[in-house]
Amino acid sequence: MEIALSWYLGLSAVLFAIGVAGVLFRSNLIIILMSVELMLNAVNITLVALSQYMGEVSGQILVFFVMSVAAAEAAIGLAIVIAIFRNKLTVDVNNINLFKW
Amino acid sequence: MLAESLFILLGTVSVVAALGMLIARNPVTSALWLILTLFCVAGLYLTLSAEFIAVVQVLVYAGAIMVLFLFVIMLLNLGALPQLEKMDWKKALGFVLCVIVLSQLVFIVATSLQLMPATATVAEDAGAATTIAKTLFTRHMLDFEMIGVLLLVATVGALMLAKRKFA
């Protein structure tokens, strides 16, 4: 393994920041959910890289659990998106402001 | 040398595809860019010799989850957004927050460089399914069963949300 660990961590930081930008900038609810998936992936890269470089398999098991939770999160999130769309006929977060003060 | 060029290729493509997801106006285009990112991340797992996680990444993320996203996008029949959203103070604040998050993460990585192991001694089967299964089904057995319960609850919850008639 010739690649330094910091390269993986740096790439993961960049991908995480792009995910944060997606959540903050986009107003489409579905793209916000996709950005959350991207952030989870960035964290998974960190976990796998550290797991392999430390010689400890627990990191990969944690990645396995993160993927399961991401699947559950996508299912529930998209069900909520569909429920909102049936009520409001939009997925734009600027128009879904029931809880906004 | 080969591993380094492979890492640079996969890393560049994944970052470019993530940016494509960020700026694409059409949700379907956005989802396709994200699928490319997820495939590149699977390739990065292969360069880390984590074969099992790479396969699960392609099956679960690039397969199941993204098909679910594309299905919902096409079900809702969302068109492309017509115009770029205008820059207001909220967007500027968001940009500042984003830069702060990125610089914090890079700062943490840069300041902990000397703590990191310089050379990795990865065992031959460190990412194989058997190695992961041995730990998963002994030390983490209860966690594994809890994940099963979580997925069941998520399925029931998604059904409830989808079937319920809201006023």
Interface residues (C-beta under 8 A of the other chain):
Chain A: M1 E2 I3 A4 L5 S6 W7 Y8 L9 G10 L11 A13 V14 L15 F16 A17 I18 G19 V20 A21 G22 L24 F25 R26 S27 N28 I30 I31 L33 M34 S35 E37 L38 N41 N44 I45 V48 A49 S51 Q52 Y53 M54 G55 V57 S58 Q60 I61 V63 F64 F65 M67 S68 V69 A70 A71 A72 E73 A74 A75 I76 L78 A79 I80 V81 I82 A83 F85 R86 N87 V91
Chain B: M1 A3 E4 F7 G11 S14 V15 A18 L19 M21 L22 P27 S30 A31 L34 T37 L38 V41 L44 Y45 T47 L48 S49 A50 F52 I53 V56 Q57 V60 Y61 A64 I65 L68 F69 V72 I73 L75 L76 L78 L81 E85 K91 G94 F95 L97 C98 V101 L102 L105 V106 V109 A110 L113 M116 P117 A118 T119 A120 T121 V122 A123 A126 G127 T131 I132 T135 L136 H140 D143 I147 L150 L151 V153 A154 T155 G157 A158 L161 A162 R164 F166
